[in-house]
């Protein structure tokens, strides 16, 4: 069974007028994403979205190490201070425990990812 997390990451350009910015970002990511993880990525004109639901997000797992390295490399390549950045990176990981939430961002972030909580009663249909 194991402890599970939901993870969403968005990597994007904040300059949609720059036609090549999204293509450059997508080409770089497609080249660096491991074949086993490509199905969790959505590629759009100005953004790439990673969504993993109900994953065992353990740092000791090779797939998680690859993804964390990919995200760190993206930040260094596209969002670093020395780069004339028109790119943003945001990640939210929500674990099973109420207080287990991680949020990371870099570059020109526009608060594209948000987290909301709701209260529901199990066993009652909406």
MMTF fields as JSON, N, C-alpha, C and O atoms, coordinates in Angstrom:
{
  "mmtfVersion": "1.0.0",
  "mmtfProducer": "UNKNOWN",
  "numBonds": 503,
  "numAtoms": 504,
  "numGroups": 126,
  "numChains": 1,
  "numModels": 1,
  "chainsPerModel": [1],
  "groupsPerChain": [126],
  "chainIdList": ["A"],
  "bondAtomList": [4, 2, 8, 6, 12, 10, 16, 14, 20, 18, 24, 22, 28, 26, 32, 30, 36, 34, 40, 38, 44, 42, 48, 46, 52, 50, 56, 54, 60, 58, 64, 62, 68, 66, 72, 70, 76, 74, 80, 78, 84, 82, 88, 86, 92, 90, 96, 94, 100, 98, 104, 102, 108, 106, 112, 110, 116, 114, 120, 118, 124, 122, 128, 126, 132, 130, 136, 134, 140, 138, 144, 142, 148, 146, 152, 150, 156, 154, 160, 158, 164, 162, 168, 166, 172, 170, 176, 174, 180, 178, 184, 182, 188, 186, 192, 190, 196, 194, 200, 198, 204, 202, 208, 206, 212, 210, 216, 214, 220, 218, 224, 222, 228, 226, 232, 230, 236, 234, 240, 238, 244, 242, 248, 246, 252, 250, 256, 254, 260, 258, 264, 262, 268, 266, 272, 270, 276, 274, 280, 278, 284, 282, 288, 286, 292, 290, 296, 294, 300, 298, 304, 302, 308, 306, 312, 310, 316, 314, 320, 318, 324, 322, 328, 326, 332, 330, 336, 334, 340, 338, 344, 342, 348, 346, 352, 350, 356, 354, 360, 358, 364, 362, 368, 366, 372, 370, 376, 374, 380, 378, 384, 382, 388, 386, 392, 390, 396, 394, 400, 398, 404, 402, 408, 406, 412, 410, 416, 414, 420, 418, 424, 422, 428, 426, 432, 430, 436, 434, 440, 438, 444, 442, 448, 446, 452, 450, 456, 454, 460, 458, 464, 462, 468, 466, 472, 470, 476, 474, 480, 478, 484, 482, 488, 486, 492, 490, 496, 494, 500, 498],
  "bondOrderList": [1, 1, 1, 1, 1, 1, 1, 1, 1, 1, 1, 1, 1, 1, 1, 1, 1, 1, 1, 1, 1, 1, 1, 1, 1, 1, 1, 1, 1, 1, 1, 1, 1, 1, 1, 1, 1, 1, 1, 1, 1, 1, 1, 1, 1, 1, 1, 1, 1, 1, 1, 1, 1, 1, 1, 1, 1, 1, 1, 1, 1, 1, 1, 1, 1, 1, 1, 1, 1, 1, 1, 1, 1, 1, 1, 1, 1, 1, 1, 1, 1, 1, 1, 1, 1, 1, 1, 1, 1, 1, 1, 1, 1, 1, 1, 1, 1, 1, 1, 1, 1, 1, 1, 1, 1, 1, 1, 1, 1, 1, 1, 1, 1, 1, 1, 1, 1, 1, 1, 1, 1, 1, 1, 1, 1],
  "groupList": [{"groupName": "UNK", "atomNameList": ["N", "CA", "C", "O"], "elementList": ["N", "C", "C", "O"], "formalChargeList": [0, 0, 0, 0], "bondAtomList": [1, 0, 2, 1, 3, 2], "bondOrderList": [1, 1, 2], "singleLetterCode": "X", "chemCompType": "L-PEPTIDE LINKING"}],
  "groupTypeList": [0, 0, 0, 0, 0, 0, 0, 0, 0, 0, 0, 0, 0, 0, 0, 0, 0, 0, 0, 0, 0, 0, 0, 0, 0, 0, 0, 0, 0, 0, 0, 0, 0, 0, 0, 0, 0, 0, 0, 0, 0, 0, 0, 0, 0, 0, 0, 0, 0, 0, 0, 0, 0, 0, 0, 0, 0, 0, 0, 0, 0, 0, 0, 0, 0, 0, 0, 0, 0, 0, 0, 0, 0, 0, 0, 0, 0, 0, 0, 0, 0, 0, 0, 0, 0, 0, 0, 0, 0, 0, 0, 0, 0, 0, 0, 0, 0, 0, 0, 0, 0, 0, 0, 0, 0, 0, 0, 0, 0, 0, 0, 0, 0, 0, 0, 0, 0, 0, 0, 0, 0, 0, 0, 0, 0, 0],
  "groupIdList": [1, 2, 3, 4, 5, 6, 7, 8, 9, 10, 11, 12, 13, 14, 15, 16, 17, 18, 19, 20, 21, 22, 23, 24, 25, 26, 27, 28, 29, 30, 31, 32, 33, 34, 35, 36, 37, 38, 39, 40, 41, 42, 43, 44, 45, 46, 47, 48, 49, 50, 51, 52, 53, 54, 55, 56, 57, 58, 59, 60, 61, 62, 63, 64, 65, 66, 67, 68, 69, 70, 71, 72, 73, 74, 75, 76, 77, 78, 79, 80, 81, 82, 83, 84, 85, 86, 87, 88, 89, 90, 91, 92, 93, 94, 95, 96, 97, 98, 99, 100, 101, 102, 103, 104, 105, 106, 107, 108, 109, 110, 111, 112, 113, 114, 115, 116, 117, 118, 119, 120, 121, 122, 123, 124, 125, 126],
  "secStructList": [7, 7, 7, 7, 3, 3, 3, 3, 3, 3, 3, 3, 3, 1, 7, 6, 6, 7, 2, 2, 2, 2, 2, 2, 2, 2, 2, 2, 2, 2, 2, 2, 1, 7, 6, 6, 6, 4, 4, 4, 3, 3, 3, 7, 1, 1, 3, 3, 3, 3, 3, 3, 3, 3, 3, 7, 7, 7, 6, 6, 1, 2, 2, 2, 2, 2, 2, 2, 2, 2, 2, 2, 2, 2, 0, 0, 0, 0, 0, 7, 6, 6, 1, 7, 7, 7, 3, 3, 3, 3, 3, 3, 3, 3, 3, 1, 1, 6, 6, 7, 3, 3, 3, 3, 3, 3, 3, 1, 7, 7, 7, 7, 7, 7, 7, 7, 7, 7, 7, 7, 7, 6, 6, 7, 7, 7],
  "xCoordList": [0.843, 0.0, 0.888, 1.181, 1.321, 2.257, 1.595, 0.423, 2.366, 1.944, 1.881, 2.807, 0.818, 0.602, 0.546, 0.178, 0.925, 0.888, 0.291, 0.327, -0.255, -0.648, 0.339, 0.639, 0.843, 1.856, 1.452, 1.088, 1.521, 1.313, 2.431, 2.789, 2.968, 4.035, 3.679, 3.224, 3.886, 3.686, 4.955, 5.492, 5.417, 6.582, 6.081, 5.481, 6.321, 5.676, 6.505, 7.444, 6.114, 6.684, 5.656, 4.464, 6.12, 5.264, 5.224, 4.662, 5.822, 5.906, 5.304, 6.04, 3.955, 3.331, 3.605, 3.416, 4.044, 4.382, 5.656, 5.874, 6.489, 7.733, 7.391, 7.367, 7.126, 6.633, 7.547, 7.055, 8.84, 9.763, 9.992, 10.537, 9.597, 9.897, 9.243, 9.897, 7.981, 7.299, 7.874, 7.994, 8.229, 8.799, 10.164, 10.474, 10.982, 12.304, 12.159, 12.842, 11.274, 11.038, 10.543, 11.066, 9.549, 8.984, 10.017, 10.098, 10.809, 11.829, 12.853, 13.249, 13.282, 14.25, 13.67, 14.338, 12.424, 11.801, 11.616, 11.929, 11.116, 10.907, 12.218, 12.234, 13.301, 14.614, 15.081, 15.818, 14.66, 15.159, 14.202, 14.607, 12.951, 11.992, 12.239, 12.386, 12.283, 12.457, 11.206, 10.089, 11.397, 10.279, 9.16, 7.985, 9.517, 8.517, 7.631, 6.564, 8.067, 7.306, 6.607, 5.812, 6.869, 6.352, 4.824, 4.263, 4.146, 2.683, 2.056, 0.863, 2.84, 2.322, 2.496, 2.158, 3.012, 3.244, 2.272, 2.004, 1.749, 0.908, 1.669, 2.135, 1.792, 2.527, 1.545, 0.708, 1.662, 0.829, 1.749, 2.969, 1.194, 2.01, 2.97, 4.128, 2.502, 3.341, 3.556, 4.09, 3.147, 3.31, 3.385, 2.894, 4.02, 4.072, 3.597, 4.064, 2.669, 2.069, 2.37, 2.199, 2.82, 3.042, 2.001, 1.843, 1.287, 0.286, 0.488, 0.467, 0.682, 0.812, -0.131, 0.029, -1.098, -2.059, -1.855, -1.664, -1.9, -1.823, -0.489, -0.456, 0.587, 1.927, 2.637, 2.417, 3.491, 4.435, 5.615, 6.519, 5.6, 6.614, 7.752, 7.954, 8.482, 9.594, 10.886, 11.165, 11.691, 12.948, 13.926, 14.846, 13.755, 14.66, 14.303, 15.1, 13.126, 12.707, 13.413, 13.463, 13.956, 14.656, 13.802, 14.31, 12.52, 11.665, 11.482, 11.438, 11.377, 11.231, 12.547, 12.539, 13.664, 14.972, 15.125, 15.626, 14.697, 14.782, 13.916, 14.348, 12.69, 11.787, 12.293, 12.256, 12.763, 13.29, 14.512, 14.693, 15.349, 16.5, 16.03, 16.564, 15.039, 14.488, 13.982, 14.29, 13.21, 12.659, 13.763, 13.699, 14.769, 15.899, 16.685, 17.076, 16.915, 17.632, 16.838, 17.416, 15.519, 14.68, 14.833, 15.002, 14.771, 14.912, 16.258, 16.333, 17.318, 18.662, 18.768, 19.345, 18.221, 18.338, 17.465, 17.89, 16.257, 15.294, 14.924, 14.503, 15.068, 14.553, 15.631, 15.315, 16.873, 17.951, 18.062, 17.701, 18.562, 18.682, 19.555, 19.299, 20.588, 21.486, 20.849, 21.358, 19.748, 19.051, 18.055, 17.399, 17.936, 16.922, 15.574, 15.024, 15.069, 13.984, 12.638, 12.177, 12.034, 10.636, 9.885, 8.783, 10.506, 9.951, 9.618, 10.246, 8.612, 8.226, 8.102, 7.873, 8.258, 8.167, 7.42, 7.764, 6.408, 5.673, 5.346, 4.98, 5.479, 5.176, 4.467, 4.861, 3.423, 2.756, 2.631, 2.155, 3.075, 2.902, 2.062, 2.384, 0.981, 0.086, 0.099, -0.276, 0.534, 0.55, -0.76, -1.692, -0.82, -2.042, -2.306, -3.462, -1.251, -1.422, -1.783, -1.311, -2.625, -3.138, -2.031, -2.167, -0.941, 0.128, 1.256, 2.298, 1.078, 2.118, 1.881, 1.293, 2.357, 2.223, 3.563, 4.167, 4.023, 5.232, 4.842, 3.984, 5.474, 5.261, 6.614, 7.35, 6.931, 8.192, 7.886, 6.977, 8.653, 8.509, 9.829, 10.687, 9.961, 11.175, 10.838, 9.84, 11.671, 11.482, 10.398, 10.168, 9.738, 8.699, 7.348, 6.515, 7.151, 5.951, 4.753, 4.838, 3.655, 2.431, 1.366, 0.185, 1.768, 0.79, -0.199, -1.396, 0.299, -0.576, -1.126, -2.241, -0.374, -0.859, -1.367, -0.7, -2.54, -3.077, -3.592, -3.85, -3.735, -4.221, -5.435, -5.392, -6.512, -7.685, -8.092, -7.916, -8.625, -9.107, -10.611, -11.133, -11.283, -12.712, -13.052, -12.294, -14.178, -14.658, -15.8, -16.721, -15.724, -16.822, -17.063, -16.173, -18.261, -18.64, -18.641, -19.41, -17.794, -17.728, -19.059, -19.674, -19.489, -20.705, -21.962, -23.028, -21.867, -23.024, -22.801, -21.796, -23.736, -23.616, -23.857, -24.683, -23.128, -23.317, -24.44, -24.744],
  "yCoordList": [-1.172, 0.0, 1.236, 1.752, 1.726, 2.837, 4.203, 4.364, 5.153, 6.545, 7.148, 6.971, 7.846, 8.363, 9.889, 10.532, 10.44, 11.888, 12.201, 11.378, 13.395, 13.969, 15.086, 15.907, 15.11, 16.094, 16.734, 16.044, 18.053, 18.785, 19.797, 20.505, 19.842, 20.789, 21.459, 20.801, 22.753, 23.471, 24.252, 24.965, 24.102, 24.83, 25.626, 25.058, 26.927, 27.749, 28.98, 29.362, 29.575, 30.863, 31.931, 31.762, 33.012, 34.132, 35.158, 36.241, 34.813, 35.727, 35.058, 34.615, 34.981, 34.287, 34.938, 34.299, 36.186, 36.858, 36.278, 36.342, 35.713, 35.093, 33.702, 32.74, 33.596, 32.348, 31.157, 30.058, 31.343, 30.229, 29.782, 28.699, 30.575, 30.255, 28.942, 28.106, 28.752, 27.515, 26.305, 25.229, 26.483, 25.377, 24.977, 23.788, 25.949, 25.665, 24.881, 23.879, 25.341, 24.685, 23.253, 22.322, 23.071, 21.739, 20.791, 19.631, 21.276, 20.428, 19.982, 18.817, 20.901, 20.558, 19.497, 18.513, 19.698, 18.745, 17.375, 16.357, 17.335, 16.054, 15.279, 14.05, 16.004, 15.366, 14.783, 13.798, 15.38, 14.987, 14.115, 13.549, 14.002, 13.184, 11.711, 11.323, 10.912, 9.47, 8.88, 9.316, 7.902, 7.284, 6.8, 6.874, 6.308, 5.785, 6.87, 6.569, 8.123, 9.215, 10.121, 10.967, 9.982, 10.921, 11.0, 12.054, 9.9, 9.898, 10.806, 11.102, 11.251, 12.115, 13.602, 14.461, 13.897, 15.269, 15.649, 14.859, 16.866, 17.437, 18.614, 19.494, 18.627, 19.688, 20.622, 20.188, 21.913, 22.945, 24.004, 23.906, 24.996, 26.009, 26.75, 26.967, 27.135, 27.953, 27.327, 27.978, 26.063, 25.417, 23.906, 23.313, 23.313, 21.856, 21.538, 22.135, 20.6, 20.26, 18.796, 17.913, 18.562, 17.206, 16.949, 17.757, 15.832, 15.477, 14.02, 13.124, 13.8, 12.442, 12.337, 13.045, 11.463, 11.293, 9.94, 8.918, 9.963, 8.738, 8.001, 6.776, 8.759, 8.198, 8.017, 8.774, 7.004, 6.872, 7.781, 7.382, 8.985, 9.994, 9.897, 10.796, 8.797, 8.563, 8.979, 8.507, 9.851, 10.29, 9.163, 9.355, 8.0, 6.874, 6.123, 5.319, 6.375, 5.685, 6.292, 7.516, 5.48, 5.999, 6.923, 7.922, 6.612, 7.476, 8.852, 9.86, 8.9, 10.183, 10.953, 12.171, 10.267, 10.925, 11.526, 12.642, 10.796, 11.318, 12.561, 13.552, 12.506, 13.644, 14.851, 15.973, 14.634, 15.752, 16.374, 17.591, 15.545, 16.063, 16.841, 17.91, 16.313, 17.014, 18.393, 19.384, 18.464, 19.743, 20.701, 21.895, 20.194, 21.04, 21.53, 22.696, 20.652, 21.051, 22.085, 23.022, 21.922, 22.916, 24.281, 25.293, 24.295, 25.565, 26.214, 27.421, 25.415, 25.948, 26.447, 27.505, 25.701, 26.037, 27.227, 28.075, 27.296, 28.283, 29.368, 30.452, 29.106, 30.034, 30.678, 31.488, 30.345, 30.858, 32.379, 32.965, 32.992, 34.45, 34.99, 36.08, 34.242, 34.737, 34.654, 35.235, 33.938, 33.788, 34.935, 35.305, 35.496, 36.517, 35.799, 35.549, 35.48, 34.515, 35.053, 36.099, 34.312, 34.501, 33.215, 32.973, 32.401, 31.094, 31.019, 31.672, 30.204, 29.968, 28.482, 27.677, 28.14, 26.758, 26.773, 27.538, 25.937, 25.796, 24.326, 23.619, 23.873, 22.489, 22.467, 23.161, 21.665, 21.409, 19.896, 19.199, 19.405, 18.002, 17.958, 18.608, 17.186, 17.043, 15.59, 14.703, 15.351, 14.001, 13.663, 14.466, 12.473, 12.018, 12.755, 12.981, 13.132, 13.829, 15.286, 15.902, 15.825, 17.186, 18.225, 19.161, 18.068, 19.072, 18.726, 19.381, 17.733, 17.317, 17.94, 17.327, 19.174, 19.91, 20.562, 21.206, 20.391, 21.078, 22.007, 21.679, 23.168, 24.11, 24.684, 25.197, 24.593, 25.136, 25.993, 25.693, 27.055, 27.878, 28.556, 28.753, 28.905, 29.581, 30.38, 30.114, 31.345, 32.145, 33.183, 33.678, 33.505, 34.536, 33.895, 33.719, 33.556, 32.819, 33.74, 34.847, 33.263, 34.036, 33.409, 33.731, 32.512, 31.864, 31.025, 31.031, 30.309, 29.493, 28.282, 27.843, 27.74, 26.609, 27.115, 27.898, 26.666, 26.998, 25.711, 24.726, 25.736, 24.591, 25.025, 26.037, 24.274, 24.556, 23.277, 22.177, 23.434, 22.29, 22.446, 23.559, 21.329, 21.365, 20.323, 19.384, 20.509, 19.557, 18.78, 19.356, 17.463, 16.646, 15.524, 15.142, 15.013, 13.908, 12.646, 12.531, 11.698, 10.439, 9.693, 9.689, 9.073, 8.265, 9.018, 8.413, 10.326, 11.108, 11.561, 12.202, 11.229, 11.624, 13.12, 13.709, 13.714, 15.145, 15.355, 16.493],
  "zCoordList": [0.0, 0.0, 0.0, -1.078, 1.117, 1.17, 1.201, 0.859, 1.611, 1.702, 0.301, -0.49, -0.006, -1.362, -1.374, -0.39, -2.521, -2.732, -4.094, -5.008, -4.215, -5.498, -5.788, -4.921, -7.024, -7.4, -8.722, -9.674, -8.768, -10.017, -10.161, -9.22, -11.365, -11.679, -13.001, -13.937, -13.07, -14.32, -14.633, -13.786, -15.855, -16.356, -17.555, -18.468, -17.56, -18.57, -18.929, -18.231, -20.042, -20.399, -20.075, -20.334, -19.517, -19.165, -20.284, -20.126, -21.41, -22.537, -23.778, -24.659, -23.85, -24.965, -26.318, -27.353, -26.331, -27.593, -28.197, -29.407, -27.332, -27.784, -28.299, -27.531, -29.598, -30.198, -29.929, -29.674, -29.979, -29.835, -28.414, -28.202, -27.422, -26.025, -25.596, -24.973, -25.915, -25.56, -26.278, -25.693, -27.549, -28.33, -27.792, -27.72, -27.415, -26.854, -25.549, -25.339, -24.688, -23.406, -23.623, -23.011, -24.481, -24.732, -25.329, -24.926, -26.288, -26.913, -25.875, -25.856, -25.013, -23.973, -23.04, -22.723, -22.601, -21.683, -22.333, -21.716, -23.561, -24.244, -24.369, -24.296, -24.555, -24.668, -23.328, -23.308, -22.222, -20.9, -20.08, -19.064, -20.503, -19.755, -20.061, -21.221, -19.028, -19.174, -19.823, -19.543, -20.68, -21.407, -20.485, -20.844, -19.307, -18.377, -17.763, -17.228, -17.839, -17.218, -18.22, -17.81, -19.521, -20.524, -20.52, -20.819, -20.185, -20.216, -19.16, -19.237, -18.176, -17.117, -17.445, -16.63, -18.61, -19.046, -20.151, -21.057, -20.067, -21.114, -21.715, -20.991, -23.032, -23.725, -24.423, -25.215, -24.115, -24.716, -25.331, -25.198, -25.991, -26.674, -25.752, -26.107, -24.582, -23.696, -22.329, -21.431, -22.154, -20.857, -20.997, -21.958, -20.001, -19.877, -18.469, -17.5, -18.358, -17.07, -16.75, -17.59, -15.522, -15.007, -13.931, -13.015, -14.031, -13.027, -12.631, -13.475, -11.342, -10.792, -9.6, -8.606, -9.704, -8.62, -7.951, -8.612, -6.623, -5.828, -6.036, -6.15, -6.083, -6.281, -4.952, -4.007, -4.89, -3.779, -4.121, -4.854, -3.594, -3.914, -2.894, -2.077, -2.963, -2.049, -2.733, -3.835, -2.117, -2.725, -3.029, -3.825, -2.425, -2.685, -3.978, -4.461, -4.534, -5.765, -6.976, -7.096, -7.869, -9.056, -9.923, -10.433, -10.101, -10.925, -10.286, -10.991, -8.979, -8.279, -8.343, -8.52, -8.204, -8.34, -9.731, -9.869, -10.77, -12.145, -12.309, -12.898, -11.786, -11.922, -11.141, -11.646, -9.92, -9.133, -9.808, -9.763, -10.433, -11.175, -12.401, -12.7, -13.107, -14.264, -13.862, -14.525, -12.784, -12.34, -11.897, -12.192, -11.194, -10.778, -11.994, -12.05, -12.962, -14.179, -14.969, -15.519, -15.03, -15.712, -15.057, -15.735, -13.733, -13.015, -13.309, -13.536, -13.303, -13.577, -15.011, -15.261, -15.939, -17.352, -17.745, -18.531, -17.208, -17.688, -16.677, -17.078, -15.39, -14.377, -13.52, -12.648, -13.741, -12.888, -13.01, -14.031, -11.963, -11.926, -13.044, -13.556, -13.434, -14.477, -15.866, -16.824, -15.966, -17.243, -17.383, -16.409, -18.57, -18.822, -18.872, -19.944, -17.708, -17.596, -18.026, -17.569, -18.907, -19.237, -18.905, -19.398, -18.061, -17.715, -16.231, -15.397, -15.926, -14.551, -14.274, -15.176, -13.011, -12.546, -11.22, -10.319, -11.1, -9.846, -9.633, -10.572, -8.396, -8.051, -6.706, -5.769, -6.626, -5.346, -5.195, -6.092, -4.025, -3.663, -2.399, -1.404, -2.445, -1.297, -0.871, -1.638, 0.361, 0.904, 1.59, 1.61, 2.148, 2.813, 4.12, 4.478, 4.836, 6.109, 5.86, 4.904, 6.729, 6.576, 6.419, 5.63, 7.162, 7.134, 6.156, 6.176, 5.319, 4.39, 3.008, 2.117, 2.867, 1.615, 1.302, 2.161, 0.066, -0.404, -1.532, -2.351, -1.572, -2.671, -3.059, -2.217, -4.344, -4.857, -6.078, -6.852, -6.235, -7.427, -7.756, -6.896, -9.031, -9.493, -10.75, -11.42, -11.054, -12.257, -12.076, -10.972, -13.167, -13.16, -12.858, -13.747, -11.612, -11.223, -11.114, -10.582, -11.624, -11.569, -10.703, -10.838, -9.809, -8.95, -9.734, -9.446, -10.719, -11.574, -10.82, -11.101, -9.878, -9.084, -7.747, -7.071, -7.379, -6.063, -5.436, -6.127, -4.146, -3.406, -2.613, -1.915, -2.713, -1.893, -1.193, -1.717, -0.03, 0.735, 0.902, 0.969, 0.968, 1.208, 2.263, 2.504, 2.867, 3.859, 3.229, 2.649, 3.353, 2.861, 3.852, 4.611, 3.834, 4.712, 3.883, 2.928, 4.231, 3.527, 3.659, 4.726, 2.583, 2.609, 2.243, 2.128, 2.055, 1.644, 0.21, -0.099, -0.654, -2.059, -2.216, -1.519, -3.135, -3.416, -4.397, -4.753]
}
